[in-house]
Amino acid sequence: MKIIAINGSPRKNKNTITLLNKALEGAKSQGSEIELINLYDLKYRGCISCFACKRKNGEHGRCAMKDDLTHVLEKLKTADAIIFGSPIYNMNITSGMSALLERFIFSNVIYSTEIPTVYPRKIQSGFIYTMGITEKYMEDTGYKLILKPHQDFISMVLGNPIKLLYSYDTYQFTDYEKYESSMFSEKEKAKHRDEQFPIDCQKAFDMGVSLAINV
Ligand SMILES: Cc1cc2nc3c(=O)[nH]c(=O)nc-3n(C[C@H](O)[C@H](O)[C@H](O)COP(=O)(O)O)c2cc1C
């Protein structure tokens, strides 16, 4: 049983990766082999619309682009569950995660009315989001609707509904005094980090357990 997490944050010591590592810990507690991939260590581009993956006699399910993402996309086919993680940038997932999803999703669908996915197996998945806004702001603005299309595509490709975790109001800097941050109350942010973030970590751990036991 192998569970792969993909970190779509350029930061390798902050909120998103912390939650992804908790999810992997949960999966490991159930005996899973685990791996974390940091997208921002890699050099790659999004889909270039070559349509090699859609050719009638072509290799469906394989992205023809050759760069650092090539081996990642191949490795994902060996996973029994995948956990995606991304901060919210400009109200959406990061460009690194978006480029990965363009290639992962598009290479695994063909323009067929009968075949929804050419992904080799049905597997479980999860998506962990971290963001500066509060839960109330997210609910009030309908922010979640922006994130639904890629969630639906992942569910379709992998053949199972995706599990979701949103972590709000994250603590962004190590030292707020160094930055212009009058929009936030550092005290409130620190309170949220101390009280809510550990709960989010537990939810991430539980997601990992749940993905592992439902393989
Ligand atoms: C370029 C950029 C854009 C951002 N845009 C948003 C945004 O639109 N909405 C939001 O809630 N947070 C936004 N944030 C804050 C991050 O989503 C938040 O701090 C997140 O937890 C960072 O994840 P990390 O700690 O794993 O890097 C933005 C941060 C950056 C660097």
PDBQT file of the ligand as one rigid body, heavy atoms in Angstrom, charges set to zero:
ROOT
HETATM    1  C1  LIG A 301       1.120  34.870  -3.971  1.00  0.00    +0.000 C 
HETATM    2  C2  LIG A 301       0.181  34.631  -2.825  1.00  0.00    +0.000 A 
HETATM    3  C3  LIG A 301      -1.182  34.799  -3.004  1.00  0.00    +0.000 A 
HETATM    4  C4  LIG A 301      -2.078  34.544  -1.954  1.00  0.00    +0.000 A 
HETATM    5  N1  LIG A 301      -3.418  34.684  -2.189  1.00  0.00    +0.000 NA
HETATM    6  C5  LIG A 301      -4.289  34.318  -1.218  1.00  0.00    +0.000 A 
HETATM    7  C6  LIG A 301      -5.695  34.386  -1.469  1.00  0.00    +0.000 A 
HETATM    8  O1  LIG A 301      -6.154  34.756  -2.545  1.00  0.00    +0.000 OA
HETATM    9  N2  LIG A 301      -6.536  34.008  -0.488  1.00  0.00    +0.000 N 
HETATM   10  C7  LIG A 301      -6.074  33.558   0.736  1.00  0.00    +0.000 A 
HETATM   11  O2  LIG A 301      -6.889  33.205   1.576  1.00  0.00    +0.000 OA
HETATM   12  N3  LIG A 301      -4.747  33.488   1.002  1.00  0.00    +0.000 NA
HETATM   13  C8  LIG A 301      -3.844  33.847   0.054  1.00  0.00    +0.000 A 
HETATM   14  N4  LIG A 301      -2.493  33.763   0.299  1.00  0.00    +0.000 N 
HETATM   15  C9  LIG A 301      -2.024  33.250   1.626  1.00  0.00    +0.000 C 
HETATM   16  C10 LIG A 301      -1.675  31.757   1.586  1.00  0.00    +0.000 C 
HETATM   17  O3  LIG A 301      -2.678  31.000   0.950  1.00  0.00    +0.000 OA
HETATM   18  C11 LIG A 301      -1.501  31.179   2.984  1.00  0.00    +0.000 C 
HETATM   19  O4  LIG A 301      -0.589  31.937   3.711  1.00  0.00    +0.000 OA
HETATM   20  C12 LIG A 301      -1.092  29.717   2.929  1.00  0.00    +0.000 C 
HETATM   21  O5  LIG A 301      -1.368  29.088   4.144  1.00  0.00    +0.000 OA
HETATM   22  C13 LIG A 301       0.382  29.560   2.604  1.00  0.00    +0.000 C 
HETATM   23  O6  LIG A 301       0.734  28.202   2.593  1.00  0.00    +0.000 OA
HETATM   24  P1  LIG A 301       2.191  27.723   3.062  1.00  0.00    +0.000 P 
HETATM   25  O7  LIG A 301       2.335  28.169   4.478  1.00  0.00    +0.000 OA
HETATM   26  O8  LIG A 301       2.175  26.254   2.905  1.00  0.00    +0.000 OA
HETATM   27  O9  LIG A 301       3.163  28.373   2.149  1.00  0.00    +0.000 OA
HETATM   28  C14 LIG A 301      -1.578  34.085  -0.692  1.00  0.00    +0.000 A 
HETATM   29  C15 LIG A 301      -0.181  33.948  -0.510  1.00  0.00    +0.000 A 
HETATM   30  C16 LIG A 301       0.692  34.223  -1.556  1.00  0.00    +0.000 A 
HETATM   31  C17 LIG A 301       2.189  34.047  -1.340  1.00  0.00    +0.000 C 
ENDROOT
TORSDOF 0
